[in-house]
Amino acid sequence: MRLRKSVLVGMIALFCLALVVQAQDTKPQKPRPKIIAFGSDSPERGTTRVGYWNNEKNMGAGQFAIDYGRPVWKKDYEDTAKFDAMTKGKVYRLGSNFWTTLDTDMPLVIAGKTIPAGAWYLGLHRSEDGAAWSLVFIDPAKARAAHVDASEIDRAPIAFKAPMTADPAGEMKDKLTIDLVFQKGDLKNVTLKIAWGKIQLSAPIQVPIA
């Protein structure tokens, strides 16, 4: 009799537990928030700049700079099939976190393309066959108007493209490195260099210095 009673109590307990679980399953789920916030704490960024100084007037004579986030190269990117799937025929994010930005107070000619003075968001485009890369210029005002995040660069309207040269692979760069390189005595010619993992790209820049 005691055994039957204990079995009965156990069955009642299991039945109650099943009712609780069923109630939880049928409980309405909270709707997903329409908008969420995200951010990062002091992400690493790099800056490269070329400035000109007028010694006769003792004042600035022009400058341009690129500010960018420095993503880390991943081993997965060395898988050619995966890397091609990510980049071929696509506009590719250049940098990480906030937009990579070119800020220039004078017009520049980059790889034969005239870029007006002002601020520009930058990206990369790779051709469908993977053979050619281009530097992409996006009007920040249009990107802002559409609330386009840098991770959605394929949604941003492109203003200009300037071809870049794929250079022979040199030292692997674990983090994205962008440099503006010039030779002393040759003020009008600067070279833009982009290095990240196995990617090595460059483009000539002509500067309108009198």
N, C-alpha and C positions, 0 to 999 in steps of 0.2 A: 504493500500500500504506500509506504514511504517512497519507494522507487518510482511508482507511477506518479505520485504527487510531484516529485522532483523533475520528472520528465515533462509533466504538464506545465510546471513553472518555466522550464527552459524553453518550451515551445512558445509560451506567451511572450517571453522576453525576445525571442527571435522575431516574432510577429510584430512586436512594437518597434524593434530596430528597423525592420523592413519598411514600416510605415514612415519612420523618421527619414530614412534614405530616400523613399519615394517623394516625400514632401520637399526634401532638399532639391531633388532632380527637377521637380515641377515649379520650384520657386523662380519667379521671373529674374533673369539676369540683368544687371545694371547695364544700361546702354553705354557703348563706347563713347568717350568724350569727343566732341566734334573737333576741338582744337586742343593740342597739347603744347607744352614748352620744352625746349631742349637747349643745351649749351655745353660749354667746356671750360675748364679752369685753366687760364693762362696757357693756351695751346702754343706750341713752339712755332714761331714764324721767322722768316728770313726777309731781308731787304737788300737790294742792290741798287746803287744810284750812280749817276754821272752828273756832275755839276760843273758849271763854267763861271769864271769870275773875271770881271773887267778891271784890270789893274789901274787903267787910266782914270776910271770913274770911281774906283773902289766900291764896286757894287756887283751884285749877281748879274750874270748874262744869260741865264737859262739853266734848266735842269730837268731830268726825268728819272723816275724811280719805279721799281717793281717791288711790291710787297706780296708775300705768299706764305701759305701754310706748308709745312714740310712733312708730307706723309712718308712712312717707312716702306721700303720695297719689300715685297713678300716673295717667299720662295715659290709660291704657286704661280707667280707671274712668269717664271722661267719655263713653264709648260707652254710650248708654242701654240697648241690648239686652244688652251684656255685664254691666253693673252690675245690671240687673234679674235676670238669670240667677243672679248670685251671691247676691242678697239677698231676692228676693220669696219669701215663705212660709217663710223660714229664720231660724234663730237665728244671728246674725252675731257674729263675734269682735270685741270692743271692745278695741283696743290691740294690742300685740305682745309676743313672748317670754312672760314669766310672766304669770299672770292679772292682770287689772285688778281691784283689790280696794277695797271700801268697808269701813272700820273705824270703827265708831261705839260710843261708850260710853253712848249713850242712844237710846231709840226715836225713829224719825223717821217723819213722814208725807210720802211722796213721791208727788205727783200723786194724792192721796186714798188711797194704799195704805200701811197701817201696816207699817213694817219694824222688827222687834225689834233691840235692841242686840246688837252682836256683829260678826263679820267675814263679808263676803259677796263672792263672786266675781260680777263683772258682765259682761253681754253685751247685745246688742241683738237685737230681733226685728222683722222687717218683715212686714206682713200680705200675704196672697196677692195682693191687688190693688195692693199697693205704696203705698197711701194712708196707712197708719198705722205708726208706730214705737213700740216699747215697750222700756223698760229691763228687763232680765232679771236676776233674783237667783238665785244658785246657792249651796246650802249647801256650804262648803268641805269639811266632814267627809265628805259623800257623794261629792264629786268625788275626794277623796284615797283613799277606800276602793276606788274603781274605777280608780285611777291614770289619771284623765282629764287629758290635756294640754289647755292652753288652745286649741290648734289643733283639738281635737276637741269643741268646745263643744256641737255638736249631739248629742253622746252624754251630756251631763251632765243630770241631773234638775233641772227648774226648780222653785224654791220659790215665787217670786212674779213678777208682771209689773206694771210701772207705766207708764201711757201717757205718751208724750212728744209735745211739740208740734213740728211741723216749721216752723221759722222761715224768713222770707224770706232768700234767699242773700245773704250779706254778703261780706266779704273772704275770698278763698280761703285756706285754711290748708294749707300744704304738709305739715305734721305734725299728727297728732292733738293737739287741745288740749281739756282738760277743766277747767272753772272752776266754783268755788262762789262765787257773787256775793251780797253782802248790802249793805244800806244802813245806815249808822250811825244808831243810834236805833231801828232796827227789828230787834230781835234774833231775833224768832221766825220771820222769813221769809227764806229763802235760795233762790236760783235756781241750779239745776244747768244748765250750758251745755256742750254737746258740739259741737265744730266740727272738721270734717275734709274738706278739699276742698270739694265742693259740698253736703256734709251739714251742716245747722245745726239742732240739736235742743235743746229746753229742757224743764225740768220744775220745778214749784214744790216746795219743801221746807218743811214746818212743823216747828219745833223746840220741844220742851216746856221752855222756859225760864221759870221762875217770875218 
